[in-house]
Amino acid sequence: MKVTIKQWTGVASWKWVANDDNCGICRMPFDGCCPDCKLPGDDCPLVWGQCSHCFHMHCIVKWLQSQPVNQQCPMCRQEWKFNNK
Amino acid sequence: MSDTTNRRANFSNLPENVLNRNHVISIKPTTAKKLTIKNLKSEPKLPDDYREQTWKKLKNAVLAIQQSKPNEDSLEELYQAVENLCHHKMAPTLYQRLHSLTDKHVAHNIEQFLAESMDRYLFLKKMNETWQAHCRQMIMIRSIFLFLDRTYILQSHISSIWDMGLELFGKYILLNTLVQTRVVEGLLMLIEKERQGDQVDRSLLKSLLRMLTDLQIYDKAFEQKFLQATERLYAAEGQRLMQELEVPEYLAHVDKRILEENERVLHYLDPGTKYQLIHTVEKQLLREHVTQILQKGLDQLLSEFRLDDLSLLYNLLSRVKNGLIELCSSFNAYIKKRGRTIVIDPQKDKTMVQELLDFKDAMDNVVVTCFHKHERFSNSLKEAFENFINQRTNKPAELIAKFVDSKLRAGNKEATEEELERLLDKIMVLFRFIHGKDVFEAFYKKDLAKRLLVGKSASVDAEKSMLSKLKQECGGGFTSKLEGMFKDMELSKDINQAFKQHVTVNSRDLPQIEMTVSILTMGYWPTYQPMDVHLPDHMVRLQDIFKEFYLSKHSGRKLQWQPTLGYCVVKAQFRSGLKELVVSLFQTLVLVLFNDCDYISFDYIKDVTNIEDGELRRTLQSLACGKARVLLKNPKGRDVQDEDHFRFNADFTNKLFRIKINQIQMKETTEEQKATEERVFQDRQYQIDAAIVRIMKMRKTLSHNLLISELYLQLKFPVKPADLKKRIESLIDRDYMERDKDNPNQYNYVA
């Protein structure tokens, strides 16, 4: 062996695994955060429903709170259930 | 009133009591004896010739005084004589006689000046002597005739003896215009002589001028002519010296002149002349030439930083009307002109920022030390800087960002923390002038990313301080992304620590590589071209382990590796010993290949690593043609060709143990820079769109011109009207707004 690697400082960027570019509720890109937050990341996470639609957590929670009777996905009108994958 | 009557009552009571007690015998209370005073029966007679005799005595005395001879009689006697004459109603006659006596004497005195045509100086001297003698004599005469002065003259409102003397003296001098002009001309000649630098008898001047003042002909006979002469002299001198002298010398001369004239006032002129005299000098020497002085000399003074001369210039110009305003506008013009030469020349780009900083320092210094921190000048300074710095779009902003980068980079040991801080403050001042702040942000962000990712930042404190300055200047929106970058770096630190623990706990047969990863949030960082390269198996494994670990902590995410930004520390065994190389990931990939083969071709390297062609050529160049040549290229040459082969240089030597092999930077001036500018332009388009929609939503309908002017108010960067037009067209296409059907120059908002 002439050469061995001792240290490696790598760089990676992260993205949400979402099937859309923008949040269906606030229309902000998922790369950013919901209108109430300043920084994307763990403070403003995405959540997925069992219908496979995905939103900013803050946005969908606000939406669900405004819907006292039927908790539906705002995109497909199926019953909203969190998908805890 | 009542008080006095009471007192009277008491008086009438009092004597009665007293008399009753002590003088009962002599006086009866009812018949009080009256005391009466009677005139003398015959007036005391003066000798008949007493008046004439006395006057004769007095006359002789006066004549003696006028001829400066000793008096025969004692002064006391004479004084007594005057008093006596006054008592005997001789006062008017006495005054008359004294008047005519003085008149004759003065007339005689003045006459001698009429006849002779003597040297001017002697003439003045003689005049002065006469005047002095006159004063002396009059004082003496007044002393003798003091009683007359204090009684008769005071009561009958005629001139006192002293004034009478002055009047007579003045009358004859005024009467004889020849004498008068000769005196005045003589005086003017003396003054002019002094102005030319000769020594003159100042006491003579003072005395004669005092004479004119006392005779109350100073204004009429002298002052006007004097001022006219002054004006003539300095008008000519101003014209001549402006041609002959350099401006600093001229200024010094003017200053000297003003000083001299002030001194002149102090020494012999009437204080009342001061204002007009100085005003005349200022007018002829300064105001007439302000424009010329500024045109001819200001640039030179400023570029040579002659602070003393500049102070003098300021002080002098502050004396004349509009002087400072003109100075200020010339100052402004100079800064613009000089600044433009710094900014506009692309050849000077390398030193532009430093030159700007120096220039700003120098001009600040001028304003503070020479212009008394006058508000007009400091505002003008700012305005001028803002004006010229934006004459070249984008480039100054870019260069300032680069300059900051060079100062914040690690290894830049030239400045201490405080010095760096001060420097950053100064840079912020320049930054403030720049209109296209987004250009700055784009370049600053790119450089900041490099510093953070490669760990090259000189000091976190300095970075943070710069960030807070930017935030203060432009608000949180401007810096939120930059702050996000710092946040990412902190989060990455935590993750890496957790990962290290994770690895030690689950110590599977891991490759012996110490791995740290910077995890970037996409939106904050500049966009990097994703590049798919082939890593050796053990590196891929390590990468996957990290990825697995990261995703287990953060669900719902995916990771994209950025091989362009990674770097490694590599141990390499040479004949001379073991060395550590600090190299980029690409360089590492190339080096690792030589573990299996000795001599490999360019094509082979390209196949195995899958590094993009241009990037690979640069990488090989850095390893085989740079300062530290750990590879040998065959054939030799600066550029890497397709058919080149490479060999591991086992004979590599270097006195250092750890060697950094710099990646050869892509020519930033071309592609990368264009990309940054392009990105800025893109961002601006969105901002323009947003601003147009915002305005239209508020106004509903608006004419084209009004819309454009409102846009210029809102947009914080320079835009061309043509660009705005394009954006408006695009918004019309996208149905955000429409043209009015009747008036094509009017837009309607479409809800």
Interface residues (C-beta under 8 A of the other chain):
Chain A: M1 K2 V3 T4 I5 K6 Q7 W8 T9 G10 V11 A12 S13 W14 K15 W16 V17 A18 P29 D31 G32 K38 L39 P40 G41 D42 P45 L46 V47 W48 K85
Chain B: L453 G455 S480 E483 G484 K487 L491 P511 Q512 I513 E514 M515 T516 V517 S518 I519 L520 T521 M522 G523 W525 Y528 M539 L542 Q543 F546 K547 Y550 H554 S555 G556 R557 K558 L559 Q560 W561 Q562 P563 L565 G566 Y567 C568 V569 V570 K571 A572 Q573 E580 L585 T588 L591 V592 F594 N595 F648 A650
